[in-house]
Amino acid sequence: MKKRPVFALLLLLSALPGLAKDRGGLLQTGSVLEVDSGFQPLASRFTTTNLFDKQGNLTQTRTASDIDGDGVADVLSTNALFYDQHGDLASYVEDVDSRSITIYTNLAANRSQTVTFVDNNADGTIDEIVTSTSTFDNERLVEILTEIDSNADGIPDFRSVGTWTYDLAGGQSSYVVQSDFSSPGVLQPVLTATYVLNADGNPVSGVSSAYDPNTGDNITATVTFTYNKFGDLVQEMNEFLEPGPEAPVTTTFTTTYFYSHRGGAIRGAPPQSRPRFFRSFGTRGMTLVNFAQSSNEAVGPEGRESLLTGDDL
């Protein structure tokens, strides 16, 4: 199914909450994403619960997806994260409609990389490889280079580059994305955004503009961020304005984040999880293994998912 332009744009903007720094010593126990399509007050709801080990490392995310907004969870997905002996994140396993494993590597003090191996049909064969390299300056993200090997032959087919610049004294930052998705081998601007920062250097609001060459649509968006007294991000609201058949249509994505004090979040938690790996095997050289802690499950009409609640902070 082809993604709507606003969903693709939301993915481009998904790194922006990372600009915010958690200062309260709290653990994020979950989130709720609600989508208002403009035609339906609540088009979709995605409820995520986070689980931790005794060290406070995030080890599982459980998401209930109510895709059609009827109050019934259509899909339950459970993803797992694994750590090395130093407590650093080593891999992430996702198993929903497709199956994937992401390997994390610190390339240098200011550079990190993720390599995601995607098995689209969950048949044990790698179909796609996505490599993302992040560069930081004084712990602030300044660039993400993403390369997509769409047929897992070892040669990237598409690239995108996202760059951030900061004017901390002026309380502003900017974000530009270039990609060659529609012009192979030639990077073209696809999104620009500017943000207002608070005294802590965290974004509080922003505006963006994007062009979708596949549909010819120009999409504008606004975003606002809300924080608690500790500086933790508690809500992000994105509003996208795109052309409609008779008039412009506004689609709103509202994500609310919930937190808990460390002691409550890790009470009864298991010891630190060990990393999972892939092994050389199969027609394309790799097969994903060790998915015992990842699963997905379709939910029938009786399986209603309640809204996630958190501690009052």
PyMOL commands that set and color helices and strands:
alter all, ss='L'
color gray80, all
select helices_A, chain A and resi 5-12+16-19+262-266
alter helices_A, ss='H'
color red, helices_A
select strands_A, chain A and resi 26-36+44-52+58-66+75-83+89-95+99-108+111-119+128-137+140-149+158-167+172-179+188-197+203-212+217-227+233-242+249-261+278-280+286-288+295-298
alter strands_A, ss='S'
color yellow, strands_A
deselect
rebuild
show_as cartoon
